[in-house]
Amino acid sequence: MRPIRPSFTARRGRNARRRTSPALTAVALTSALLLSATACASGDAEAGGEASATATSAGDGKITIPDDLKDKLKEHGIDLDKWKNGAWKDWSKEDWLREADEYINPIIEGLWDPDRMRDAEDPEKAVDDSDLSDDQGVTDPEPEPVEAKAVAPTYQANAPEAGKVFFDSPEGTMVCSATVVQDPANPGKSNLVWTAGHCVHAGKDGGWYRNIAFVPSYNNKAMATQELESAAKEEVAPLGVWWGDWAQTSDQWIEQGGATGGDGASYDFAVIHVTPEEGSGGKSLEETVGSALPVNFKAPAVAKVASITATGYPAAAPFDGQTMYQCEDKPGRLSISAPDPTMYRIGCTMTGGSSGGGWVATGSDGKPALVSNTSIGPVTAGWLAGPRLGEVAEGVYASVSDKFAGQ
């Protein structure tokens, strides 16, 4: 899957980690783990610096780039006009910014048109069965596949927090799934999106992805692919395109995450702060979609979780990435690396493209909360695994929230 980057600069703290890898929406899940990554930052709530200024709307409604962001681009030898005219396609080692404080993502208005969104592919990240043979942690028997069920339209009414993340990588235009989550610093007015680390950053062998953007309720009416080919942008993205102006993931993902295998999967999560491409009348993302989920960082034990519902836009066969699906199952445990936290695993037939999609469980208060996100799955697409959200994840979340407190 590939996420799209918004106009902003991100910084990475000392304790963040990276886990998933990006893939094209057309790529199928193999008996491997799916991962994708873009701009991210540390899990250290104190790390970072001041949030960079985001793009704003001028009186004529057009997006303007703040002077400080232009200066930041110049520091890296990037000419804004050349960047917006295609210079971002240069993925040479020298130009592929890797460190969190090098994250730059100017809004390129109109880049994510219906055709480009429809053709985005899922970032492939798989681990074959042999990769799991030396696990020293707790791993339960492989779950029986659970058939993914189509979410009834409209998505805004039935799964308002869900959407798709688009981004560009060296392999092409990519897509992931994501979830609108609450922002403790801006209650009722959140601009935070939760996804997988591999949907913003390439991990140990790369850097930040580019042109990361979030589209809530993508294809809200569940139109067939043929209908989408002639659909207007307002039909494909009824609630607009929201560019990420800040992103953070874990240091573990940045340092360990790979395109294949399970490296870093236990820390494969990211938080993106977004801003509207064309203005939103002053409304936040949460106000625009009408909802946002709380996040549970207490990592409930498997025995205490009756069921988990995973949501996403699977893109590999037999799916096409254009419609939303869900799987519900009681979770089991999966250990990829003994020193790392054991992951949740559920039976599910969703494929690549569902990476980053939210996992929701009912909390002790009887209300739904985000407890994980899709990180990896087998080539055979019979199950999915997601990280358990603990202190590192909470640090990433708190850091992004704090940077935009009061804004």
Sequence and secondary structure as in RCSB ss.txt:
>XXXX:A:sequence
MRPIRPSFTARRGRNARRRTSPALTAVALTSALLLSATACASGDAEAGGEASATATSAGDGKITIPDDLKDKLKE
HGIDLDKWKNGAWKDWSKEDWLREADEYINPIIEGLWDPDRMRDAEDPEKAVDDSDLSDDQGVTDPEPEPVEAKA
VAPTYQANAPEAGKVFFDSPEGTMVCSATVVQDPANPGKSNLVWTAGHCVHAGKDGGWYRNIAFVPSYNNKAMAT
QELESAAKEEVAPLGVWWGDWAQTSDQWIEQGGATGGDGASYDFAVIHVTPEEGSGGKSLEETVGSALPVNFKAP
AVAKVASITATGYPAAAPFDGQTMYQCEDKPGRLSISAPDPTMYRIGCTMTGGSSGGGWVATGSDGKPALVSNTS
IGPVTAGWLAGPRLGEVAEGVYASVSDKFAGQ
>XXXX:A:secstr
      S EE   SS B       TT    SB     BS   S TT S       EE TTS EE  HHHHHHHHH
TT  HHHHHTTGGG   TTTS  SGGGEE    TT S HHHHHH B       GGGGTT  S           EE
  S HHHH TTEEEEEEEETTEEEEEEEEEE  TTSTT   EEEE GGGBB GGG  B EEEEEEETTTTT   H
HHHTT  HHHHSTT  EEEEEEEEBHHHHHH  SSSSTTGGG  EEEEEEESS  TT  HHHHHT  B B  S  
 GGG   EEEEE   STT  SSS EEEEE  EEE SSTTS  EEEEE    TT TT EEEEE TTSSEEEEEE  
BB TT SEEEE    HHHHHHHHHHHHHTTT 
